[in-house]
Protein backbone atom coordinates (compact mmCIF):
# COMPACT_ATOMS: atom_id res chain seq x y z
CA UNK A 1 0.00 0.00 0.00
CA UNK A 2 2.72 2.44 1.03
CA UNK A 3 6.41 1.90 0.39
CA UNK A 4 8.94 4.18 2.07
CA UNK A 5 12.58 4.64 1.07
CA UNK A 6 14.97 6.77 3.12
CA UNK A 7 18.02 8.45 1.67
CA UNK A 8 20.57 11.09 2.56
CA UNK A 9 22.45 9.37 5.33
CA UNK A 10 26.22 9.34 5.54
CA UNK A 11 29.29 10.21 7.56
CA UNK A 12 29.62 13.74 8.91
CA UNK A 13 31.51 15.56 11.63
CA UNK A 14 30.05 16.85 14.86
CA UNK A 15 28.40 20.20 14.34
CA UNK A 16 27.55 19.52 10.71
CA UNK A 17 24.12 19.35 9.13
CA UNK A 18 22.42 16.66 7.13
CA UNK A 19 19.03 16.29 5.49
CA UNK A 20 17.29 12.96 5.21
CA UNK A 21 14.54 12.29 2.71
CA UNK A 22 11.81 9.70 2.74
CA UNK A 23 10.16 9.04 -0.59
CA UNK A 24 6.82 7.28 -0.63
CA UNK A 25 5.37 5.20 -3.42
CA UNK A 26 2.21 3.23 -3.89
CA UNK A 27 -0.68 5.09 -2.36
CA UNK A 28 -0.30 8.77 -1.68
CA UNK A 29 1.18 9.65 1.67
CA UNK A 30 -1.09 12.66 2.05
CA UNK A 31 -3.50 10.76 4.31
CA UNK A 32 -0.76 9.73 6.73
CA UNK A 33 0.98 11.38 9.59
CA UNK A 34 4.70 10.71 9.31
CA UNK A 35 7.29 9.91 11.91
CA UNK A 36 11.05 9.59 12.16
CA UNK A 37 12.71 7.11 14.49
CA UNK A 38 16.28 6.03 15.07
CA UNK A 39 17.92 2.94 16.45
CA UNK A 40 21.38 1.72 17.41
CA UNK A 41 22.39 -1.89 17.97
CA UNK A 42 21.12 -3.18 21.28
CA UNK A 43 18.82 -0.25 21.97
CA UNK A 44 15.12 0.39 21.52
CA UNK A 45 13.90 2.31 18.53
CA UNK A 46 13.75 5.94 19.65
CA UNK A 47 11.19 8.53 18.64
CA UNK A 48 12.73 11.48 16.82
CA UNK A 49 9.71 13.42 15.61
CA UNK A 50 6.39 13.40 13.84
CA UNK A 51 4.47 15.63 11.49
CA UNK A 52 0.75 15.90 10.80
CA UNK A 53 -0.92 15.14 7.48
CA UNK A 54 -0.86 18.73 6.28
CA UNK A 55 2.45 19.59 7.90
CA UNK A 56 0.85 22.11 10.23
CA UNK A 57 1.89 20.42 13.46
CA UNK A 58 5.14 18.80 14.54
CA UNK A 59 6.36 17.01 17.64
CA UNK A 60 9.95 16.23 18.59
CA UNK A 61 11.76 14.04 21.03
CA UNK A 62 13.59 15.86 23.80
CA UNK A 63 17.02 14.81 22.57
CA UNK A 64 16.60 16.52 19.18
CA UNK A 65 14.24 19.41 19.88
CA UNK A 66 15.74 22.66 18.68
CA UNK A 67 18.19 20.93 16.36
CA UNK A 68 16.04 18.83 14.03
CA UNK A 69 13.15 19.93 11.83
CA UNK A 70 10.58 17.76 10.09
CA UNK A 71 8.84 18.94 6.95
CA UNK A 72 6.87 17.41 4.13
CA UNK A 73 6.01 18.06 0.53
CA UNK A 74 2.88 16.12 -0.24
CA UNK A 75 3.02 17.04 -3.93
CA UNK A 76 6.28 15.09 -4.12
CA UNK A 77 5.16 12.38 -1.69
CA UNK A 78 8.25 13.09 0.38
CA UNK A 79 9.04 13.92 3.99
CA UNK A 80 12.30 15.37 5.26
CA UNK A 81 14.35 15.45 8.40
CA UNK A 82 16.72 18.39 8.59
CA UNK A 83 19.39 17.68 11.19
CA UNK A 84 21.55 20.53 12.45
CA UNK A 85 24.39 20.70 14.98
CA UNK A 86 24.79 16.97 14.86
CA UNK A 87 26.36 15.15 17.79
CA UNK A 88 28.06 11.76 17.99
CA UNK A 89 25.07 10.61 20.04
CA UNK A 90 22.91 11.10 16.94
CA UNK A 91 24.67 8.20 15.24
CA UNK A 92 22.02 5.62 14.38
CA UNK A 93 19.99 4.05 11.64
CA UNK A 94 17.15 6.45 10.88
CA UNK A 95 13.74 5.18 9.84
CA UNK A 96 10.72 6.95 8.49
CA UNK A 97 7.26 5.61 9.15
CA UNK A 98 3.67 6.33 8.16
CA UNK A 99 0.66 6.33 10.44
CA UNK A 100 -2.86 6.61 9.10
CA UNK A 101 -4.45 9.74 10.48
CA UNK A 102 -7.71 9.27 12.37
CA UNK A 103 -8.18 12.82 13.53
CA UNK A 104 -4.93 14.68 13.82
CA UNK A 105 -3.27 12.89 16.73
CA UNK A 106 0.49 12.34 16.58
CA UNK A 107 2.20 9.40 18.20
CA UNK A 108 5.68 8.60 19.47
CA UNK A 109 4.94 4.88 19.75
CA UNK A 110 6.38 2.42 17.24
CA UNK A 111 3.22 0.32 17.41
CA UNK A 112 1.10 3.18 16.10
CA UNK A 113 2.83 3.25 12.72
CA UNK A 114 1.64 1.14 9.82
CA UNK A 115 4.51 1.30 7.33
CA UNK A 116 8.27 1.55 7.68
CA UNK A 117 11.23 2.25 5.46
CA UNK A 118 14.41 0.20 5.43
CA UNK A 119 16.47 2.82 7.23
CA UNK A 120 19.48 4.94 6.38
CA UNK A 121 22.71 5.10 8.38
CA UNK A 122 23.83 8.37 9.91
CA UNK A 123 27.28 8.44 11.50
CA UNK A 124 28.60 11.50 13.31
CA UNK A 125 32.27 11.57 14.16
CA UNK A 126 33.66 13.52 17.11
C-alpha positions as CSV (number, residue, x, y, z in Angstrom):
1,X,0.0,0.0,0.0
2,X,2.7,2.4,1.0
3,X,6.4,1.9,0.4
4,X,8.9,4.2,2.1
5,X,12.6,4.6,1.1
6,X,15.0,6.8,3.1
7,X,18.0,8.4,1.7
8,X,20.6,11.1,2.6
9,X,22.5,9.4,5.3
10,X,26.2,9.3,5.5
11,X,29.3,10.2,7.6
12,X,29.6,13.7,8.9
13,X,31.5,15.6,11.6
14,X,30.0,16.8,14.9
15,X,28.4,20.2,14.3
16,X,27.6,19.5,10.7
17,X,24.1,19.3,9.1
18,X,22.4,16.7,7.1
19,X,19.0,16.3,5.5
20,X,17.3,13.0,5.2
21,X,14.5,12.3,2.7
22,X,11.8,9.7,2.7
23,X,10.2,9.0,-0.6
24,X,6.8,7.3,-0.6
25,X,5.4,5.2,-3.4
26,X,2.2,3.2,-3.9
27,X,-0.7,5.1,-2.4
28,X,-0.3,8.8,-1.7
29,X,1.2,9.7,1.7
30,X,-1.1,12.7,2.1
31,X,-3.5,10.8,4.3
32,X,-0.8,9.7,6.7
33,X,1.0,11.4,9.6
34,X,4.7,10.7,9.3
35,X,7.3,9.9,11.9
36,X,11.1,9.6,12.2
37,X,12.7,7.1,14.5
38,X,16.3,6.0,15.1
39,X,17.9,2.9,16.5
40,X,21.4,1.7,17.4
41,X,22.4,-1.9,18.0
42,X,21.1,-3.2,21.3
43,X,18.8,-0.2,22.0
44,X,15.1,0.4,21.5
45,X,13.9,2.3,18.5
46,X,13.8,5.9,19.6
47,X,11.2,8.5,18.6
48,X,12.7,11.5,16.8
49,X,9.7,13.4,15.6
50,X,6.4,13.4,13.8
51,X,4.5,15.6,11.5
52,X,0.7,15.9,10.8
53,X,-0.9,15.1,7.5
54,X,-0.9,18.7,6.3
55,X,2.4,19.6,7.9
56,X,0.9,22.1,10.2
57,X,1.9,20.4,13.5
58,X,5.1,18.8,14.5
59,X,6.4,17.0,17.6
60,X,9.9,16.2,18.6
61,X,11.8,14.0,21.0
62,X,13.6,15.9,23.8
63,X,17.0,14.8,22.6
64,X,16.6,16.5,19.2
65,X,14.2,19.4,19.9
66,X,15.7,22.7,18.7
67,X,18.2,20.9,16.4
68,X,16.0,18.8,14.0
69,X,13.2,19.9,11.8
70,X,10.6,17.8,10.1
71,X,8.8,18.9,7.0
72,X,6.9,17.4,4.1
73,X,6.0,18.1,0.5
74,X,2.9,16.1,-0.2
75,X,3.0,17.0,-3.9
76,X,6.3,15.1,-4.1
77,X,5.2,12.4,-1.7
78,X,8.2,13.1,0.4
79,X,9.0,13.9,4.0
80,X,12.3,15.4,5.3
81,X,14.4,15.4,8.4
82,X,16.7,18.4,8.6
83,X,19.4,17.7,11.2
84,X,21.6,20.5,12.5
85,X,24.4,20.7,15.0
86,X,24.8,17.0,14.9
87,X,26.4,15.2,17.8
88,X,28.1,11.8,18.0
89,X,25.1,10.6,20.0
90,X,22.9,11.1,16.9
91,X,24.7,8.2,15.2
92,X,22.0,5.6,14.4
93,X,20.0,4.0,11.6
94,X,17.2,6.4,10.9
95,X,13.7,5.2,9.8
96,X,10.7,6.9,8.5
97,X,7.3,5.6,9.1
98,X,3.7,6.3,8.2
99,X,0.7,6.3,10.4
100,X,-2.9,6.6,9.1
101,X,-4.5,9.7,10.5
102,X,-7.7,9.3,12.4
103,X,-8.2,12.8,13.5
104,X,-4.9,14.7,13.8
105,X,-3.3,12.9,16.7
106,X,0.5,12.3,16.6
107,X,2.2,9.4,18.2
108,X,5.7,8.6,19.5
109,X,4.9,4.9,19.8
110,X,6.4,2.4,17.2
111,X,3.2,0.3,17.4
112,X,1.1,3.2,16.1
113,X,2.8,3.3,12.7
114,X,1.6,1.1,9.8
115,X,4.5,1.3,7.3
116,X,8.3,1.6,7.7
117,X,11.2,2.3,5.5
118,X,14.4,0.2,5.4
119,X,16.5,2.8,7.2
120,X,19.5,4.9,6.4
121,X,22.7,5.1,8.4
122,X,23.8,8.4,9.9
123,X,27.3,8.4,11.5
124,X,28.6,11.5,13.3
125,X,32.3,11.6,14.2
126,X,33.7,13.5,17.1
